[in-house]
Each structure stands twice: as C-alpha cells, then as structure tokens.
Amino acid sequence: MNEKAIEKITKEMNNSPSNAYVQYIGGALIKHLRQSLNDIGKIMNEEKTIAKSLQAMRKEAEKHRIGNCAMLTPEQGLEIVYKYFGIGTKVSPQSTQPTAPKENSGVKFDLKLEDLL
C-alpha cells in the first residue's frame, strides 16, 4: 500500500512538472511516507490532493496578510499541508533545509578571470 500512496503523489507531481510547489510538497509527503507508514491511508484519500493542500496554505496565509503580501515559512506551509492530510506532524526547520553538497566530491575547479580573456 505504501507504493500505491507514493504512486498517487508521484502521478500528481508528474501532472504538474513546472509547478515547484507541487514538486516540493510531493517530495515532502513521499519523505514522510517512508518514515511513517501509519499515515498511508490518510494520503490515499482520493479527495485529498497536493493542489488542494496548496489552497489550504493560501487560505491560511491570507489570514495573516499585510496589504497585498501573504507569506508562510516552509515549516508553516508543510504543517498546513500535513494538517490538511490529517497527518498532524510538527515540522522542524532542519527537515525543510536543502542538503548541502558533499565537500570532497573529487572534482576541483579553479577559474580565473585571465583564463576567460
């Protein structure tokens, strides 16, 4: 059943390849599913979609808007998404940070302005 939940999320991600928000949330949901098998049924709910979770985020952000500006941090956004799906997981700032590249990748790069002239 875990694979079916991941397939559901992946399908929605593939249907919106240029929407970075759908990609980000889909990736976060897949990561969550791999860590918590208890929430598979909640994500498998056919009426719950990533697109609708974005609408839930928008509604929440509008409650706190100032003028024409409404924003959420990545942590706040994911907490709203998890609440929408009924997961209820607290998001830590570290879980939304991109991973740093490995320092010792074996490739050395040295370029000087003189090399380009």
N, C-alpha and C positions, 0 to 999 in steps of 0.2 A: 504494500500500500504506500510505502514511503516513495517508491519510484513513481507511482501514479501522481502523488502530490507534487513532486519535483517536475514531472512531465506537464502538469497543469500550469505551473508557474512558468516553465520554460516556453510553453506554447504562447502564453500571453506576452512574454518578453520578445519572442520571435515575431509576433504580430506588430510590435512597436519598436523596431530596431533603432530608430533615430531618437526615441524618447529616453533621454538619460535618466529621468526619474523612475520610469518603469524598470529600466535595467538595474538601477541602484536598489530599489525596493525588492525586486525579484531576487537579486543576489543575496540580500539580507535575509529574505524569507527562506531561501534554499539553505543558507548557512545555519539558520535557526533550526530548520527541519532536521538537519544532520546531527544537531546537538540534542534535540528534544523530540523524540518520537511520539510523545503524548499529544502533540498538537496537530498531528496529521489530519484528523477528522475535521478540525476547525478550518484548516486551509483548503480541504477538499470540498467544502461547502460551495456548490456551484453558483450561488448568488453573491459570493464574496470574490471580488476581483481586485487586482492591483489598481486599475483605473478608478474604481470606486473608493479605494483607500486614499487615493490622491484627492478625491473630492472631500473626504473626511478631513484630510490635512488642511485643505483650503478653507473649509468652514471654521476650523479651529484657529487658523492663522488670522482670519478676518475678525475674530472676536478681539484680537489684540492689535489690530492695525492702527497705525498713526497716519492720518491723511490717506494717501494712496499707497502706502507701503505696509505690507504684511509679510512677516518673515518668521521662520522657525529654524532652530538649530537642527543638525542632522539627528541628534539624540531625541529631540522633541518630536520630530517628524516620524521617526521609527516607533516611538512609543505610541503615537496616534495610530499608526498602521497596525501595530500589534494589538492595540485595544480594539480596533475595527474588526480584526480577525478573531478576537476573543482569546488571544494568547496571554496578554497581561504581563509581559516580561519587561523588567526595568532595563533600560539600555545604558551602558556605561560609555563615556566618551572614547575610551580606548577601542571599543568594538566598532566605532564608525570611522576610525582613522585609517587612511590607506597605509599599507605596509611599505616600509622603506626598502629600497633595493639593497641587495647584498653588496657590501663594500668591496669584497675581494672577488670580483667576477672574472678576473684573469685578463680582462681587456684594458689596455692602457691607452689613454687618449691624451695627446699633447698637441695643441694647435696654437700657433702664434699668428698675430696679425701679419707679420712679414711673410709667412707661408702663403697667405692669400693674395699678396700683391705681386 
